[in-house]
Amino acid sequence: MARLFGTDGVRGLANRELTADLSMRVAQAAATVLGREAREQMRRPVVVIGRDPRVSGEFIASAVAAGLASSCVDVYDAGVLPTPATAFLIADLDADFGVMISASHNPAADNGIKIFARGGVKLADALEDEIERATLGPFLAPTGAEVGRIRRFSDAEDRYIVHLLAAIPNQLTGLNIAIDCANGAAAGASPEAFSLAGAEVTVIGAEPDGLNINLGVGSTHLEKLQETVIRTGAHLGIAHDGDADRCLAVDENGRIIDGDQIMAILAIDMAKRGTLVHNTLVCTVMSNLGLKLAMAAHGIEIRETGVGDRYVLEEINEHGYSLGGEQSGHVIFREHATTGDGVLTGLQLAAIVARTGKPLSELADEAMTVYPQTLINVGGVDRAGVFANPVVAAAVADAQAQMGETGRVLLRPSGTEPVVRVMVEAADQHTAEQVARHLADVVVAELSIDDTLV
């Protein structure tokens, strides 16, 4: 049987894979496992629930709240909030754990249940496995005064905004910023935070109706933000995804600034101000070669992890680093957050523009050169053999030797499908595409199950 928890919680098509019944059982199981310490202390556990505005979040959040309250848990329902806001409030309230209902950048029909432990940190795999086993029951069934209560968390968004404003080093006075909220969870908090920080804001994608989340707007659809920046003469644009745990940017010329470039700008600025702990940036193996070369040029060390912001956070926590993230725009400021926070990232980036007086285009160009990247997903292959096959290994070594320090090769098997991802970076696009295609052909020839290339 497939594992219930994926790389980022329990996900699925709402009312099909992710039903009200499953949502309630996951909540009851979480109460059993994560509420154990509170019960041993003879008190009711306290939990914070947040959600993004997709319509299915209403019944899923209700099912989760019912499952928790029926399992001797007091629930604070924070309503529609970004994922990082929910994580922050768990710590701020000193709750025993918390739940975020969201499918992030996915379409409106999808949804998910993400569970945070005390302090607003993501669950370890072992805890997820224990909760999954507990979904089979038996469940707690208190009666009378032992049943949990469900209360509205009335000042949840205000607390989060105050936290954001306290985390930025300077005001944004004088900046005109375009913000794309993806018709998602940041539609209220992000424009207010930027305005209170002193910026003039133009807002798009801030009319969620439960069905339009991520629909043609947000960090996965940047065209409208690019047009808005140019039309309004904004100094920069900030784009969130549906649950606002990521941030991408657009410079004053309408050029996209991705997560690697944002991290480069932030790391260099933090190093200059002495706030980059151990002078180290944490990123994943998928980050652009240009980021690694740029950090080396600035004397900043790089620590690489597997793909996924949870692995970035694990590395940050293990060694006490202060900054890390992914090319997709998940950026973690460990001093201020326990997960990627797109609103905080946007505020920090804008603060650098305001403080230095340099346009974002100049900051990005000074920070790093983006190397052309080609990614080919090779389907119908034995993904388990990618590291064991000597012909594939020799082809990778030969390609890497030919490109030297001006290129990089990465072969990565999918975690769930018979797919091998071939990623090549090079000094020019033609070389990247040529090398990637050659390696894809080698993978097909050596590892093919059905000779399908997708």
C-alpha positions, 0 to 999 in steps of 0.5 A, a space after each residue: 500500500 502506498 504511503 499516506 503522507 507524501 513529500 508535503 503532507 497528505 495530498 489528493 483530489 478533494 472529495 475523491 482521494 482526500 475525503 471528509 472521512 479520511 480528513 477526520 481520521 487523519 485528525 483523530 490519529 494526529 490527536 492520538 499521537 501528537 497530543 500524547 504529551 499534553 494528556 500525560 500532563 493532564 491537560 487538553 492539547 491545543 491545536 491551530 488550524 489554517 487553510 487556503 481559500 479553495 472551496 474544499 478547504 471549508 469541509 476539510 477544515 470542518 472535518 479536521 476540527 471535528 476529528 480533533 475536538 472529538 479527540 479531546 483537543 481544543 482547536 483555534 480556527 485561524 481561517 484563511 491564512 498563509 502556511 507560514 502564518 499557521 506555522 508561526 502561530 503554532 509557535 506563538 501560541 505554544 500550541 501542541 501542534 497545528 494543521 494547514 489545509 492547502 494544496 499549495 500551487 496545485 489547481 483548486 480541485 486538489 487539496 492537502 493536509 499538512 501537519 506541524 509539530 510543536 514549534 511550527 516545524 514539519 513532522 519527521 518521517 517517523 512521526 508521519 508513519 506513526 500517525 498513518 498507523 493510528 488512522 486505523 484506530 482505535 480513536 480517543 472518544 471523550 465525553 462531557 467536559 473532556 470533549 475539545 472546544 472549537 474557537 475562532 482565532 480572531 487576531 491570527 492575521 494581525 499577529 502574523 503581520 506584526 511578526 513580519 514587520 518586526 523581522 525586516 531591517 528597514 522600511 520600504 518607503 519610496 517603493 512602488 511594488 506590484 503583488 500577485 497573491 495567486 487568489 490564495 491565502 496571502 490575499 489579505 496579509 501580503 498587501 497589508 504587510 507591504 503597505 504597513 512597511 511603507 510601500 505603495 502597492 498595486 495588487 493583483 490575484 487578490 480576489 479569491 472565490 474558492 475556485 480561482 486559486 493559482 488560476 492564471 496568476 501567482 508564482 506559476 503564472 507570472 505573465 500578469 505580474 510582469 505586465 503589471 510591473 511594466 504598466 505601473 512603473 513598479 520598482 519590482 513585483 512579488 508573486 506568491 503561490 496559493 499558500 504563500 510559502 514561496 516567492 518569485 520576483 519580477 524586476 523593474 524591466 519585467 524580467 523574472 527573478 527566480 528563487 536562486 537569484 533571490 537567495 543569492 541577493 539575500 545571502 550576499 546582503 546578510 553576509 555583508 551585515 554579519 547575519 549569515 550564520 557560518 557564512 553558509 547558504 543551504 540549497 538543493 541539488 537542483 539549484 543553478 550552477 550559477 548560484 554555486 559559482 557566485 557564492 564561491 566568488 563572494 566567499 560564501 559556503 554552499 551546503 546542498 540537500 535533496 529536493 524539498 524544503 523539508 530537507 533544506 530545513 533539516 540541514 539548517 536546523 542540524 547545523 544552525 544555519 540561517 538561510 536556505 531555500 529552493 529555486 522554486 522560491 521556498 526561502 527559509 529565514 530560520 531566525 524568523 520562520 520554521 518553513 518557507 515564507 513567501 511574504 517574508 521573503 518578498 519583504 526582505 528582498 524589497 528591503 534590500 532594494 529600498 536600503 541600497 537604492 539599487 534596482 532589482 535588475 542590478 542587484 540580481 545581475 551583481 549577485 549571480 549569472 544564471 546558467 542555461 538549464 535543460 531538464 528532460 524527464 526520461 520515462 519508462 526506465 528502470 529508475 533504480 538502475 540509474 546509479 548502478 549502470 556502468 555505461 550511464 555512469 561513464 556517459 555522465 562522467 564524460 559529459 562532466 569532464 568535457 564541460 568542466 567547471 562551466 557545466 553540471 550534470 545531474 541524474 535523479 530518479 523519480 521517487 514514485 514513477 519509472 522516470 529518470 530526470 536528466 538535468 544539464 547546465 552549461 555556459 550556453 543553451 545549445 550545449 545544455 540541450 545537446 548534452 542533456 539529449 545525449 544523456 537521455 538517449 543513453 538512459 533510454 538505451 541502457 535502462 529502458 522498460 518500454 522505450 518511452 521518452 516523456 
